[in-house]
Amino acid sequence: MKVKKGPKKPLVNYILTSVIIVLLLNTFIFPMIREQKVKHVDYGTFLTQIDQGKVKSVELQDKEIGYTLKHDEKTYVTGRVDDPELVNRLYDAKAEFNQVIPKQASPLMGFLLTWILPFAIFIGLSQFLVRKMQGKMGGGSNTMMFGKSNAKVYVEAETGISFADVAGQEEAKEALQEIVDFLENPKKYKEIGANIPKGALLVGPPGTGKTLLAKAVAGESKVPFFSISGSEFVEMFVGMGAARVRDLFKQAQAKAPCIVFIDEIDTIGKSRNSGGGIGGNDEREQTLNQLLTEMDGFEADKGVVILAATNRPETLDKALLRPGRFDRRVPVELPDLAGREAILQVHGKKVKLASDTDYNAIARATAGASGADLANIINEAALRAVRLGRKEVNQSDLEESVEVVIAGYQRKNAVISMKDKLIISYHEIGHALVAAKQSHSAPVHKITIIPRTSGALGYTMQVEKGEQVLMSKEQALDKITTFMGGRAAEELIFNSITSGASNDIEQATKIARAMVTRYGMSEEFDMMALETVNNPYLGGDTSMLVSAETASRVDDEVLKIIKSCHQKASQILEENKEKLHELTKFLLEKETITGEEFMSVLDGKIKVAM
C-alpha cells in the first residue's frame, strides 16, 4: 500500500512572496533609512559653513557635493555649481577635500545585490522556519524515534526485562506465554495449522504492570519491541494520526518478528458512536479507521504481534475487539495476598532489608494496592531508613511507609488543643471498640491520634487475617457499624457532634448504597439491578438505572440501613462505657497503640489507672 504524501508548497509561492517584500523594501524602507542619515542643503548654506570654518571634509562629485561638519556626524549634500573659487575657499578654510572619480557600476552586480540576494535570503529563511515548525509538530530527531510514528524501539540489550521481573500476575503471564512461544518457535504452530492471535489487549487498573508485562513478552522472545502511546497518534492536523499508524506498521513489518505495544489505546480506540467531531469524521476517527485497516492488512504468521493496554475497555470500539484484531483479552487485575507478597519480594531485592522482615504482614495491610503502590511503599521505607541514619530497612520502616501511602506523612508540628485531642481519642477508640465487639469485623491493627498530611486527625487501621474475596451481608453491616462508632462515641461522651466523622459518613453511605443497588442485600428490592458501574478500573463511577420515584425509595432504604447501624454502634459503646474511658486514657497518653496493646487493655491484661 502506497502512502499518499501531502502536497508540498510550490516554489512559485515563495518567489512571489519574496518579490512583493523586496519591492516594498526598495520602494519605502531603504529610501527612508537613507533619508534619515543624509540632509540636503542649498549651495549658499554650504559656502557660509565654509567661511565659518565648520566644514571638516568634502567630496566633490560630478553633480553633487557631499560634506561633513566638525561637530556633527550627519552627512550633508548640496548640488554642484560651476564655482572656480571653490577649491581656494576650501584651502583657506583648511577643510579636507578630494575629487571623486566616478566608476562605471556593473549593472549585473547591482541587480544581484538589490534583487537576487534578498530573494535568496528570504527563501532560505522561510525554508528554515518551516523545518523548525515541522520538527516541533512531531518530526523530531530523537535517536530513539523513527519516522513519523515517534515509537520508541527497544531491542533485547536495552529492554532486559523478563517474566521473572513481573510478580503477582501469574494468570496474565500464562496467557502471554503462548505468544512468546510462537515468536520463538513459529514452526510447530504452522505445522498443525494454528494461528497465533494477532493482538492481545491488556486490561486492568492503573499501576498493575500492563506496560511491564508487554516489555517482558519482548524480553522473553528476544525480538524488537515498538512502544508508543495512543495520544502520540492524535494531532491537530487531520491525516497526521493515520499517517503515523501506516508508518508504525510499515516499520514493524520490516523488523518482523516483533511486538508493537500501544499504551492507552482508548485514546484513539473510543467507540465511534460517541460523537467525535463534525459529521463523525474527525482526526481521531480517521486514526482508528487506519488502525483497523492495518490490523487486517497483515497475516498473523508474519510474526508481528500487537499488544495494547487500557483501563477503560468499556469505551473501545466493537470493531477493534472482534476476532482477527484483538483476539485475546488479558485481565491484569490488582494482586491478591500472595501476589502482593511476591511483588514486595521482587522490589525488596533492590534495597537492603533487615533479616526479620515480614512481607506477609505488609501484604495483609495493603489490600487493594497495585504493584506500583507496593513499589512506592518499598521506596518510602528506604527513604525513611536513610532519614533516620540507618544502613538497612527494618519492619517499622515498612509499616510506617504503608501509613504514608494510605494517610500521608505525620504532621509533627501540628498544634491541637487538649480538648480536640480528647475528642479525637474517644472517636478513634469508638471505631476500634465497636469493631472488636462484632464477630464479622477485621482485627484492629493500629490506632493513632497523630494527624497526617492527608487531613486525617487520627485513624484506626484494621487488617484482615487472610485474603477476603467476597463480602457477606453481615460483614457489610459490621463495616458500616464500625464507621458509625466514632460519631456514636462523641454523642455518648460529649453529648455533641463534630465534623470529624465526615469521611466515615461518606464510606458508610457508599457501602449501604451498594448493598441496595448492586449487591441485592435489601429485602425491599431483592435482586433487582438498580445501578451500574461505568468505569470499574477508574474509581468505579456509577449511574442509576431506575426512575426518580424508585431512586427516592432507594434513598429511604439506604437511610434505614445507616440508622440501624448507628443505633447498634451506640448500643455497643453504652454497654462498654468503662472500657471506652479506659482505652481513651491509654491512647491519649501514648498517642499511638498497636492492636495487641488495644486488646490487652480490653481483655484486662493491662490495667490503666483512671
SEDRENTI-393757 format. One record per residue (C-alpha): residue in one letter; x, y, z. Coordinates in steps of 0.02 Angstrom, whole numbers, plus 32768, in hexadecimal, padded with zeros to 4 digits. Example, Ala and Ser with C-alpha at 12.3 -4.5 7.8 and 13.67 -1.06 7.14 Angstrom:
% residues 2
a82677F1F8186 s82AC7FCB8165 
***
This chain:
% residues 610
m800080008000 k804980A77FCA v804981368044 k7FFE81D17FF7 k806A82658022 g8020830E8046 p803683957FC0 k80D283FE7FCF k80CD84BB7FC0 p810484EA7F0F l81A285537EFE v814385D87E9F n80E886077F42 y818F862F7F96 i81CB86917EFC l812E86FA7EF0 t813287217FA9 s81EB874F7F9E v81CD87C47F0A i814588237F68 i81AF88358005 v824B886F7FA7 l81E488EE7F43 l819F89357FE3 l824D893D8030 n829C89937F99 t820A8A0C7F81 f81E78A438032 i82598A0080B9 f83098A148071 p82EB8AC88030 m82A68AF880DB i83418AB38130 r83B38B1180BB e834F8BB180D1 q83698BAA818C k84278BAB8177 v843A8C2F80EA k84018CE680EF h83F08D508051 v841F8E09805C d842F8E987FDD y84D68ECE7F99 g84D28F767FF4 t84C58F1F809D f85598EB3806B l85C48F4E8042 t85938FA380E6 q85C78F09814A i86708F0A80EE d868E8FC08119 q86618F9F81CF g86DF8F1181D7 k865F8E8C8202 v86818E17816F k86EF8D828198 s86FA8D1D80F5 v86B58D2F8045 e869E8CB47FB3 l868A8D077F0A q86238CA27E8E d85E48CC77DDF k85358D007E10 e85378D157ECB i85A78D3A7F5F g85A68CD47FFF y85F48D19809D t85F88D06815A l86068D8681E6 k86868D858273 h860A8D668302 d85808D0A82A3 e857C8C53826B k84F68C7181E8 t85228C76812E y84EC8D1180CC v84D08D178010 t84C08DAE7F9D g84BA8DC47EE0 r855B8DDF7E7C v85668E947E3A d85E78ED77DBE d86518F337E42 p870B8F4D7E12 e87318F957EC0 l86F18EFB7F1F v879A8EA57F2B n87EB8F457F70 r87608F5A7FF0 l87798EA6802C y88358EBF8033 d88248F5F8099 a87A88F0B8111 k88258E7C8128 a879E8DFC80FD e87C88D5080BB f878B8D398009 n87A28CC87F75 q875A8CAC7EC8 v86FB8C067EB7 i87148BB77E0D p86738B5B7DE2 k86858AA27DB8 q86138A497D42 a85A989D77DB4 s858589297D74 p84CA89197D4D l84D4885E7D6E m852188767E1B g84A088FA7E47 f841388877E10 l845B87F67E75 l8471885D7F14 t83CA88B77F06 w8357882A7ECE i83A2877B7ECA l83FB877F7F73 p835F87B57FD6 f82F9872D7F7D a837986A77FAA i838286DF8060 f82C586E48072 i82A886388022 g833185E9808C l82EA8634812A s823B85F980FC q8276854780DF f82D385478185 l823A858381E6 v81CA85028191 r8240847681C2 k824784B58276 m818984B88280 q817D84088239 g81FB83CC82BA k819384148349 m80F683C18304 g81398311830E g81CA82F98299 g82508301831F s82FF82BB830F n8307825383AE t837681BC838E m82F6814C83E3 m826F817F8368 f824E814682B7 g81ED81928228 k814C81EC824C s8107817682CE n817981AD835F a817880FA839F k820580C88414 v8260802E83D9 y82AC7FBD845C v831D7F2E842D e834D7E9C849B a83E87EEF84E4 e83877F8B8516 t82E97F39855A g83357EB885CE i828B7E8D861B s82467DDD862D f81B27D898680 a821E7D74871C d82137E318734 v81547E2B8735 a81067DE887D5 g80537DD4880C q800E7DBB875D e80207D008741 e7F807CED86DC a7FAF7D7D8668 k805F7D37864F e80157C8C8625 a7FA27CD985A2 l80347D378552 q80AD7CA48559 e805A7C5B84BD i80867CF8845B v813A7CEB8494 d813F7C348460 f80FB7C5F83B3 l817D7CE78397 e82067C6D83CB n81C47BD08373 p81467BFF82EB k81667B5E828B k81067AE982FF y806D7B5982F6 k80727B608237 e80827AA4822C i7FDE7A878286 g7F887B19822F a7F737B8782CA n7F777C4482BD i7FB87CAB834D p7F477D3C8382 k7F6F7DDA8322 g7F567E4483BB a7F437E398477 l7EED7EBE84DF l7F317ED6858F v7EA47F1785FE g7EB07F4D86B3 p7EBB7FDC8730 p7F4D8059872A g7FF1801E8774 t7FD57F638762 g80657F4786EA k80177F44863C t80AA7F9D85E9 l81277F33864B l80D17E94860F a80DB7ECD855A k81967EF0856C a81AC7E4885C0 v815D7DF18529 a81DC7E4784B8 g826A7E1E852F e823A7D66853A s82267D53847E k82C37DBB8457 v82717E2183CC p82697EDD83AC f81E67F378414 f818C7FD083CE s813B803A8456 i80C980CF8435 s803F81268494 g7F93813C8448 s7F9B81F78464 e8032820483F0 f7FC481D6835B v7F4B82658379 e7F7E83088324 m7F2C83AE8303 f7F4183958247 v7ECA831A81F5 g7F23828481A9 m7FC0828A8215 g7F818202828A a7F55818D81FC a7FFF81AC81AC r8055817F824F v7FF280DD825B r802780AE81A9 d80DB80D681CF l80D980728271 f80987FD4821D k810E7FEB818A q81A27FF08200 a815F7F5E8266 q814C7EEE81CE a81FC7F1B8197 k82417EE18240 a81D17E478255 p81CA7DE282C0 c81A87E6C833E i812C7EB083BB v80CC7F5383AB f808A7F98844F i80088024844F d7FEF806A84FE e7F4A80BF852D i7EF98084848B d7E5380CD84C4 t7E978177848E i7E81814783D7 g7E1080AE83E8 k7D7480FB8433 s7CCF80C183EE r7C9E81218353 n7BE98137838A s7C2181AA8418 g7C19824283A5 g7CCA827D8380 g7CD9830F8309 i7C6F83628284 g7C1382D98225 g7C7482548285 n7D098268820E d7D8A82B48281 e7E43828F8293 r7E2A820F831E e7DAF81AB82B5 q7E2181AC821D t7EAF816B828B l7E4180DE82CD n7E0880B0821D q7EBD80A781E4 l7EEA803A827A l7E5D7FC18250 t7E957FBA819C e7F4B7F9A81C9 m7F1E7F0E8241 d7EBD7EBB81B5 g7F4A7ED9813A f7FCD7E5F817C e7FC97DA6819B a7FE07D5E824A d806E7CED820F k80D87D8581E4 g810F7D8E829A v80C97E3A82C4 v80687E338367 i80047EC983A1 l7FF57EE5845C a7F8B7F7284A2 a7F617FAE8551 t7ECD800C8596 n7E7080288638 r7DD0805A85DD p7DA07FC18575 e7CE77FED8578 t7D0880868509 l7D628027847E d7D14801483D2 k7CC67F6983B3 a7D207F59830C l7DC67F638368 l7D987ED183DA r7D567E578359 p7DB57DB4832F g7E407DD482B4 r7E787E73830A f7E877E6B83C6 d7E5F7DB383D6 r7E947DA0848B r7E657E068523 v7EDF7DF485B4 p7EA27E34865E v7F2B7E8586C6 e7ED07E99876B l7F067ED88815 p7F737E538868 d7F2F7DE188F0 l7F877DBE8996 a80067D45894B g80217DBA88B8 r80417E508928 e80BE7DEC898D a81187DB688ED i811D7E6A88AD l81667EA78951 q81ED7E228945 v821B7E578894 h822C7F0F88C2 g827A7EE3896A k83107E99890F k833F7F4888D7 v83587F8A8989 k83B47F4D8A23 l83347EFC8A97 a83457EBD8B49 s83417DFF8B5D d82A07E028BC4 t82377E578B3C d81857E128B36 y81437E2A8A86 n80A07DD08AB1 a80727E508B35 i808C7EDF8AB9 a802C7E828A32 r7F977E698AA8 a7F997F238AD4 t7F947F598A1D a7EF67F0889DA g7EC47F5C8937 a7F737FA08915 s7FB97F958864 g80697F628834 a809A80188821 d8058803E88D0 l80BE7FAF891A a815C7FEA88C0 n813D80978908 i8129804D89B7 i81D47FF889AA n82238099896C e81D2810289F6 a821480868A78 a82C480968A31 l82B881558A35 r827F814F8AEA a831180DF8B1A v838A815D8ACB r833781EE8B27 l834C81938BCC g8403816C8BA7 r83F280AF8B96 k844E803F8B1B e83BC7FC88AFC v82FE7FC98AF5 n82A37F788B88 q81EF7F478BA8 s81C17FED8BF9 d81F880498B5B l81867FDC8AF2 e80F27FF18B66 e810880AD8B6D s811780B68AAF v806F805C8AA1 e802280E48B0B v8079816B8AA4 v802D81278A03 i7F8181128A55 a7F7481AF8AC1 g800B821B8A99 y809E82558B03 q8091827F8BBC r806E83378BE2 k80EA83448C70 n80D884008C84 a801984008C85 v7FD5845A8D1F i7F3884048D62 s7EE4843A8E03 m7ECE83BE8E92 k7E1183C68E7D d7E1C83958DC4 k7E99830C8DEC l7E1E82C48E6A i7D9082C58DE9 i7E0182748D66 s7E3781EE8DE2 y7D8481C08E10 h7D5781C28D57 e7DE081478D25 i7DC580D58DBC g7D0C80D68D8E h7D38808C8CE4 a7DAD800B8D2F l7D397FD68DBD v7CA37FBF8D49 a7D107F598CD1 a7D537EEB8D5E k7CA47EC58DA1 q7C627E878CF9 s7C7F7DD98CB4 h7C937E078BFC s7D0F7E978C0C a7DC87E918BE2 p7E3F7E978C78 v7E807F408CAF h7F367F558C79 k7F6180068CB1 i7F1080A18CFD t7F5F814E8CF7 i7F2D82028D1A i7FC4824D8CC2 p7F8382BA8C33 r7FB782968B80 t7FD383028AE6 s7F3A82B48A92 g7ECE83148B0F a7EAB82818B83 l7EB982B58C3A g7EC881FE8C6B y7E9681548C29 t7E75809F8C59 m7EC6801D8BE8 q7E777F718BD7 v7ED17EE18B80 e7E7D7E408B48 k7ED07D9D8B7B g7EC37D5A8ACA e7E897D8C8A1C q7DD17DBF8A11 v7D887D9E8965 l7CCE7DAA898F m7C737E1B8A09 s7BDA7DD68A61 k7B457E3D8A96 e7B7A7E2A8B4C q7C2A7E698B24 a7BE47EFE8AC5 l7B727F2D8B57 d7C027F1A8BD2 k7C6F7F8C8B67 i7BE880128B68 t7BD07FFD8C24 t7C8C80118C3F f7C8980B28BDA m7BFB80F08C4A g7C6180CC8CE8 g7CC281708CE6 r7C2981E18CDE a7BCC81738D5C a7C5C81898DD9 e7C5582468DC6 e7B9A82478DE5 l7BA981D48E7C i7C37822E8ED6 f7C2482E58EA3 n7B6B82E98E76 s7BA583478DD9 i7BE583208D2C t7C7783638CC1 s7CAC83638C0C g7D2A82D88C2D a7CB382528BED s7CA482988B3C n7D0E82118AEA d7CB981898B53 i7C0E81C48B16 e7C4781C38A61 q7C8F81128A6A a7BF880CD8AC8 t7B7F81198A4B k7BDE80CC89B7 i7BD4801E8A04 a7B1C80308A33 r7AEF806F8984 a7B507FE18932 m7AF37F6489A1 v7A4D7FA4895F t7A747FCB88A9 r7AF87F4A8875 y7B0D7EC188F6 g7A557E908906 m7A5F7E9989C5 s79BA7EF589DD e79147EA08A01 e78B97F3289B1 f79087F1B8903 d79467E688911 m79BB7E42887E m79887ED2880D a7A177F2E87B6 l7A027FE687DF e7AAF802A87B4 t7B3D8004873C v7BF880248748 n7C3A808E86B8 n7CF6808C86D4 p7D227FF2873B y7DDD8012872D l7DD980CF8748 g7D8080F787E9 g7CE2809287C8 d7C6B81218798 t7BB780E58797 s7B14811A8746 m7A6280F0877A l79F58081870C v794E80AD875B s78CA8134875C a78CD81C987D1 e7844817B883C t78A780D98852 a7945813D8875 s78EA81938904 r78BC80E8894C v797480B4893C d79A6814C89A4 d7929811A8A2A e796E80698A30 v7A2280A88A3D l79F0811D8ACA k799A808D8B23 i7A3B80258B20 i7AA880B58B5D k7A3180DF8BED s7A2B802A8C23 c7AEA801C8C26 h7AF880C38C82 q7A8480848D0A k7AE57FE18D17 a7B8B803E8D2C s7B4080AE8DB4 q7AFF80158E0F i7BA97FBD8E0C l7C0180568E53 e7B7C80708ED9 e7B967FBE8F12 n7C547FD48F17 k7C5E80878F57 e7CE180618FDD k7D55800F8F5E l7D3980A38EEB h7D7B811A8F72 e7E0B80A68F9E l7E45808B8EEB t7E3581458EC2 k7EA481748F56 f7F2480F28F1D l7F2381358E6A l7F2D81E98EA3 e7FCB81C48F07 k802481608E7E e7FD781B58DE2 t7FF481148D7E i7FCB80638DB6 t7FD47FBB8D5F g7F467F418D4A e7F967ECE8DCC e7F9E7F5A8E4D f7EE97F878E28 m7EAD7ED48E42 s7F167EC28EE1 v7EC07F588F2F l7E167F1F8EF2 d7E307E6F8F39 g7E737EB58FDF k7F267E778FC7 i7F647F2B8FD3 k7F1A7F98905C v7F0A8054903E a7F0380C490D6 m7E69813290C8 
***
